[in-house]
Amino acid sequence: MRTVLIPAIDAGLALQAARPGSPCAGRYPATDPHRQDSRWIPFPKEELDRIQEKNMRSIDQIYIDGDFAPATGEDVLDIINPATEKTIGTYRMASREDARRGVAAAKRAQPRLAATRVSERIEMLRSLQSSVLARTDDIRDATIEEYGGPVSRAKWISQYSSDCFGFAAETLASFAFERRAGVSTVHMEPVGVSTLIAPWNASAGTICSKLASALAAGCASVIKPSELSGMQNQVVAEALHAAGLPPGAINIVTGRGNDVGDELTTNPDVRRVSFTGSTATGKVIAKAGIDTMKRVTLAMSGKSPAILLDDAEFSQAIPMALSAGFQNNGQACIAGTRILVPRARLKEANEIVQSSVAAFRVGDPADPGTTVGPVASATQFERIQRYIAAGLSQGASLLAGGPGKPEGLDAGFFVKPTIFTEVTNDMDIARDEIFGPVLVLIPYDGEENAVRIANDSLYGLEAYIYSANLERAQAVARRIHAGTVLINRTAPDLLAPFGGVRQSGIGREFGTFGIESFLEAKTITLA
């Protein structure tokens, strides 16, 4: 009998996966000898193949009117584990008719939801927080398996998903739905049925964040997650269902943009669209909503600058800048992919960057020691390779990484963590959102030049500033064209407004701004 060597802990997981309903279903054994739990044992290959085949996930449901129902679309997509390139499941798409049913269910639920008291909405938000928290581990595992999110990022996303509802409940408790303006009273009322569109790279967190604000405002929703996040979507849908909200308050319909997406952004019964994704898709959605004058907010692409001021402590600032740039394997709209360095200190920065990246571990995203996992798909891998080639052909100096896969990682969509230096801001690698582990170091001459380069972009989502002088850093931050500027930190404030300027977006999410984006102001003035 042919056997393969796998870590002992994964042999246990494989055997657990053989049990129907096991949360380990679909997990592939890791083969990274660096894992702390890697006491290797032989495991029968035929048995391993049988377990994996048995536990192939077949996801073919949507969620409408408080219950799961079969998706009726014709397209069935393969779910690929990007760390192994193996098929781990299939995902049936919904149809345009499914989307219409979702909107109809939300429309029926809207009057009742709009009439709920604040205390009732807080109770619903707390129930959602609890039910999503109960599935934290499953959200984490799906995030790792389905798009290769490193375990540290996957843990953060899974915790953040439940926290969103808690933050919304706290904000709602003191939110003013009635205000005075002059001699008038202003009533803040739910805008109505809302479409919530989430991307594959942060599916669970984005779904929960948007839903929390919509529900706090009293809006019934139809959620369209990415068709590339089937496992994440299923876990989240099950968690939301377990919260026991009124039928129709939450509906989830996943499908292609040209039918399901089109229906959800043009249907006259939808009054609000909240979208997170690429700028190209956001423009299509904005145009689609014009005919019925929907309120549309867009959180889109970025090419965020990370400015190292000349007084920054590079030994501390550069590791933070690299962390911000390589977060989520570089697949984050907020990634700080343009690192601006004082020309006089470029050599010093190059040396620290090289030594830092040399210590990175690329590999199994489930391994806590992994710094950079795979990118999400073959398509994404090829796109990133084209940009690396463009950087070389346009004259940038390669400081780390480069074309191809890391040594020893033939399977999986792994990209070498790549950094170019001596980059000018007119190069493709400095202009375009690559969405992968590729960063650029751009030298600047003086603070004015740094601000000019930072603002010389189509985008304006987020920026990072590193300085020993907080007063100076704040003065620079006020001059940067971005929705958010983080100073000497990489973690966002999840109660502060989030969104972009220019081609990074329209509108804001999170906290009071997130709730208000789902409300309309009605003025009542007495004689």
Residue pairs with C-beta under 8 A, 6 or more apart in sequence:
1 44
1 45
1 46
2 44
2 45
2 46
3 42
3 43
3 44
3 45
4 42
4 43
4 45
4 48
5 40
5 41
5 42
5 43
6 14
6 29
6 30
6 31
6 40
6 41
6 43
6 48
7 29
7 30
7 31
7 35
7 37
7 38
7 39
7 40
7 41
8 37
8 39
8 40
8 41
9 37
9 39
10 29
10 30
11 29
11 41
11 43
13 24
13 27
13 29
14 24
14 27
14 29
14 43
14 48
14 51
15 51
16 22
16 24
17 24
17 25
17 26
17 27
17 51
17 52
17 55
18 51
18 54
18 55
22 55
23 137
23 138
23 141
25 55
25 57
26 52
26 55
26 56
26 57
26 88
26 89
26 145
26 231
27 55
27 141
27 145
28 52
28 81
28 83
28 84
28 86
28 88
28 145
29 43
29 48
30 364
30 366
30 367
31 364
32 38
32 363
32 364
32 367
32 370
33 40
34 361
34 363
34 367
34 369
35 364
35 367
35 369
52 86
52 88
56 87
56 88
56 89
56 90
57 79
57 88
57 89
57 90
57 230
57 231
57 234
58 89
58 90
59 79
59 89
59 90
59 91
59 92
59 230
59 231
59 233
59 234
60 70
60 71
60 76
60 90
60 91
60 92
61 68
61 69
61 70
61 71
61 234
61 237
62 68
62 69
62 70
62 71
62 94
62 98
62 102
62 251
62 252
62 253
62 254
63 69
63 237
63 240
63 241
63 250
63 251
63 252
63 253
64 98
64 101
64 102
64 105
64 251
64 252
64 253
65 101
65 105
65 108
65 109
65 247
65 248
65 251
66 241
66 245
66 246
66 247
66 248
66 249
67 241
67 247
68 237
68 241
70 92
71 92
71 93
71 94
71 95
71 98
71 254
71 255
72 94
72 95
72 97
72 98
73 92
73 93
73 94
73 95
73 98
73 255
73 256
73 259
73 260
74 93
74 95
75 92
75 93
75 255
75 256
76 90
76 91
76 92
76 93
77 90
77 91
77 93
77 227
77 228
77 230
78 87
78 89
78 90
78 91
79 87
79 88
79 89
79 90
79 91
79 146
79 230
79 231
80 86
80 87
80 88
80 377
81 87
81 88
81 145
81 146
81 148
82 146
82 147
82 148
82 373
82 374
82 375
82 376
82 377
82 412
82 413
83 148
83 364
83 365
83 373
83 374
83 411
83 412
83 413
83 414
84 411
84 412
85 378
85 411
85 412
85 413
88 145
88 231
89 230
89 231
91 227
91 230
91 254
93 227
93 254
93 255
93 256
93 260
94 253
94 254
94 255
94 260
95 255
95 259
95 260
96 255
96 259
96 260
96 262
96 263
98 253
98 255
98 260
99 222
99 224
99 253
99 255
99 259
99 260
99 263
99 264
99 267
100 263
100 267
102 222
102 251
102 252
102 253
102 264
103 193
103 222
103 251
103 263
103 264
103 267
103 269
103 270
104 269
105 220
105 247
105 248
105 251
106 193
106 194
106 220
106 221
106 222
106 248
106 249
106 251
106 269
107 193
107 220
107 248
107 269
108 248
109 220
109 246
109 247
109 248
109 249
110 190
110 192
110 193
110 219
110 220
110 248
112 246
113 190
113 215
113 218
113 219
113 220
113 246
113 249
114 189
114 190
114 218
114 219
115 218
116 124
116 218
118 172
118 173
118 175
118 177
121 172
121 215
121 216
121 218
122 169
122 172
122 173
124 215
124 243
124 245
124 249
125 165
125 166
125 168
125 169
125 172
125 212
125 215
125 216
126 165
126 166
126 169
127 243
127 244
127 245
128 165
128 208
128 211
128 212
128 215
128 239
128 240
128 243
128 245
129 162
129 163
129 164
129 165
129 166
129 169
130 162
130 243
131 239
131 240
131 242
131 243
132 139
132 161
132 162
132 165
132 208
132 236
132 239
132 240
132 243
133 162
134 239
134 242
135 235
135 236
135 238
135 239
136 158
136 159
136 161
136 162
137 158
138 235
139 154
139 157
139 158
139 161
139 204
139 232
139 235
139 236
139 239
140 151
140 154
140 155
140 157
140 158
141 154
142 204
142 231
142 232
142 234
142 235
143 149
143 153
143 154
143 157
143 158
143 203
143 204
143 232
144 150
144 151
144 154
144 365
144 366
144 373
145 231
146 228
146 229
146 230
146 231
146 232
147 200
147 201
147 228
147 229
147 331
147 376
148 329
148 365
148 373
148 374
148 375
148 376
148 412
148 413
149 157
149 201
149 328
149 329
149 365
149 373
150 328
150 329
150 365
150 370
150 371
150 372
150 373
151 365
151 366
151 367
151 368
151 370
152 368
153 327
153 328
154 365
157 202
157 204
157 205
158 204
160 205
160 208
160 209
160 494
161 204
161 205
161 207
161 208
161 236
162 208
163 494
164 205
164 208
164 209
164 211
164 212
164 494
165 208
165 212
167 212
167 494
167 495
167 510
167 511
168 212
168 213
168 215
168 216
168 514
168 515
169 216
171 216
171 495
171 511
171 512
171 515
172 216
172 515
175 216
175 512
175 515
176 188
177 187
177 188
177 519
178 185
178 186
178 187
178 188
179 185
179 186
179 188
180 186
181 523
183 525
183 526
184 523
184 524
184 525
184 526
185 523
185 524
185 525
186 521
186 522
186 523
186 524
187 521
187 522
187 524
188 516
188 519
188 520
188 521
188 522
189 218
189 519
189 520
189 521
189 522
190 217
190 218
190 219
190 518
190 519
190 520
191 217
191 219
191 271
191 272
191 295
191 518
191 519
191 520
192 219
192 270
192 271
192 272
193 219
193 220
193 221
193 222
193 269
193 270
193 271
193 272
194 214
194 219
194 220
194 221
194 222
194 270
194 271
194 272
194 273
194 274
194 518
195 221
195 222
195 223
195 224
195 264
195 265
195 270
195 272
195 273
195 274
196 207
196 210
196 211
196 214
196 221
196 222
196 223
196 224
196 274
197 223
197 224
197 225
197 261
197 264
197 273
197 274
197 275
197 276
197 277
197 285
198 206
198 207
198 210
198 223
198 224
198 225
198 226
198 229
198 276
199 206
199 226
199 276
199 277
200 225
200 226
200 228
200 229
200 232
200 376
201 328
201 331
201 332
201 376
202 276
202 328
202 332
203 225
203 226
203 229
203 232
203 233
203 236
204 232
204 235
204 236
206 276
207 223
207 225
207 233
207 236
208 236
209 509
209 510
209 514
210 221
210 223
210 274
210 276
210 509
211 221
211 223
211 240
211 250
212 514
213 509
213 510
213 514
213 515
213 517
213 518
214 220
214 221
214 272
214 274
214 518
215 221
215 245
215 249
215 250
216 514
216 515
216 518
217 515
217 516
217 518
217 519
218 518
219 272
219 518
220 248
220 249
220 250
220 251
221 249
221 250
221 251
222 251
222 252
222 253
222 264
222 270
223 250
223 251
223 252
223 253
224 252
224 253
224 254
224 255
224 260
224 261
224 264
225 232
225 233
225 236
225 252
225 254
226 233
226 254
226 277
227 254
227 255
227 256
228 376
228 377
230 254
233 252
233 254
236 252
237 252
240 250
240 252
253 260
253 264
254 260
255 261
257 281
257 284
261 285
262 288
264 270
264 273
265 273
265 285
265 288
265 289
265 294
266 288
266 289
266 291
266 292
267 292
268 292
270 292
270 294
271 294
271 295
272 294
272 295
272 296
272 517
272 518
273 285
273 289
273 294
273 295
273 296
273 297
274 296
274 297
274 507
274 509
274 517
274 518
275 281
275 282
275 285
275 296
275 297
275 298
275 299
275 300
276 298
276 299
276 300
276 333
277 299
277 300
278 300
278 301
278 433
279 300
279 301
279 433
279 458
279 459
279 503
279 504
282 298
282 300
282 505
285 296
285 298
286 296
286 298
286 506
289 296
295 517
296 506
296 507
297 499
297 505
297 506
297 507
297 508
297 509
297 517
298 505
298 506
298 507
299 333
299 461
299 498
299 499
299 500
299 504
299 505
299 507
299 509
300 333
300 461
300 500
300 503
300 504
300 505
301 333
301 433
301 459
301 461
301 503
301 504
302 333
302 334
302 335
302 433
302 459
302 460
302 461
302 462
302 500
302 504
303 337
303 338
303 430
303 431
303 432
303 433
303 457
303 458
303 459
304 324
304 334
304 335
304 336
304 337
304 338
304 459
304 461
304 462
304 463
304 464
304 482
305 336
305 338
305 339
305 340
305 453
305 454
305 457
305 463
305 464
305 480
306 321
306 324
306 325
306 336
306 338
306 339
306 340
306 463
306 464
306 465
306 466
307 340
307 450
307 454
307 463
307 464
307 465
307 466
307 476
307 480
308 314
308 317
308 318
308 321
308 339
308 340
308 341
308 342
308 345
308 349
308 466
309 342
309 447
309 450
309 465
309 466
309 467
309 468
309 469
309 472
309 473
309 476
310 342
310 344
310 345
310 447
311 467
311 468
311 469
311 472
312 466
312 467
312 468
313 468
314 345
314 348
314 349
314 352
315 352
317 466
317 488
318 349
318 352
318 353
318 356
319 356
320 464
320 466
320 488
320 489
320 490
321 336
321 339
321 464
321 466
322 353
322 356
322 357
322 439
323 490
324 334
324 335
324 336
324 464
324 486
324 490
325 335
325 336
325 337
325 339
325 439
326 335
326 360
326 371
326 372
326 417
326 437
326 439
327 334
327 335
327 490
328 335
329 372
329 373
329 374
329 375
329 415
329 436
329 437
330 337
330 372
330 375
330 415
330 434
330 435
330 436
330 437
330 438
330 439
331 375
331 376
331 380
331 435
331 436
333 433
333 461
333 462
333 504
334 461
334 462
334 484
334 492
336 439
336 462
336 463
336 464
336 490
337 433
337 434
337 438
337 439
337 440
338 425
338 430
338 439
338 440
338 442
338 453
338 454
338 457
339 349
339 439
339 440
339 441
339 442
340 442
340 443
340 444
340 450
340 453
340 454
341 349
341 441
341 442
341 443
341 444
342 443
342 444
342 445
342 450
343 443
343 444
343 445
346 421
346 422
346 441
346 443
349 421
349 441
350 399
350 421
350 441
353 399
353 400
353 419
353 421
353 441
354 399
354 400
357 399
357 400
357 401
357 417
357 419
358 400
360 371
360 372
360 417
361 367
361 369
361 370
361 371
361 372
362 370
362 371
362 372
362 373
362 406
362 409
362 414
362 416
362 417
363 370
363 373
363 406
363 409
363 414
364 370
364 373
365 373
365 374
371 417
372 415
372 417
372 437
373 414
374 412
374 413
374 414
374 415
375 381
375 384
375 413
375 414
375 415
375 435
375 436
375 437
376 413
377 413
378 413
380 413
380 435
380 436
381 413
381 415
381 436
383 434
383 435
383 436
384 415
384 434
384 435
384 436
384 437
384 438
385 403
385 404
385 415
387 428
387 429
387 432
387 434
387 436
387 438
388 401
388 402
388 403
388 418
388 429
388 438
389 403
390 427
390 428
390 429
391 398
391 420
391 423
391 427
391 428
391 429
391 438
391 440
392 398
392 402
392 403
394 427
394 428
394 429
395 427
396 420
396 421
396 422
396 423
396 427
396 429
396 440
397 420
397 421
397 422
398 418
398 419
398 420
399 419
399 420
399 421
399 441
400 416
400 417
400 418
400 419
401 415
401 416
401 417
401 418
401 419
401 437
401 438
402 416
402 418
403 416
404 416
405 412
405 414
405 415
405 416
406 414
406 415
406 416
415 436
415 437
415 438
416 437
417 437
418 437
418 438
418 439
419 438
419 439
419 440
419 441
420 429
420 438
420 439
420 440
420 441
421 440
421 441
422 441
422 443
423 429
423 430
423 440
423 441
423 442
424 430
424 442
425 431
425 442
425 453
425 456
427 440
429 438
429 440
430 440
430 442
431 457
431 458
433 459
442 453
444 450
444 453
447 476
450 476
451 476
451 479
451 480
454 463
454 480
454 481
455 479
455 480
455 481
457 502
458 502
458 503
459 500
459 502
459 503
459 504
460 481
460 482
460 483
460 500
460 501
460 502
460 503
460 504
461 482
461 483
461 484
461 499
461 500
461 501
461 504
461 505
462 482
462 483
462 484
462 485
462 486
462 500
463 477
463 480
463 482
463 484
463 485
463 486
464 485
464 486
464 487
464 490
465 473
465 476
465 477
465 480
465 485
465 486
465 487
465 488
466 473
466 487
466 488
467 473
467 476
467 487
467 488
470 487
470 488
473 487
473 488
474 487
477 485
477 487
481 501
481 502
482 500
482 501
482 504
483 497
483 498
483 499
483 500
483 501
483 504
483 505
483 508
484 492
484 496
484 498
486 492
492 498
494 510
494 511
495 510
495 511
496 510
496 511
497 508
497 509
497 510
497 511
497 513
497 514
498 508
498 509
498 510
499 505
499 506
499 507
499 508
499 509
507 517
508 514
508 517
509 517
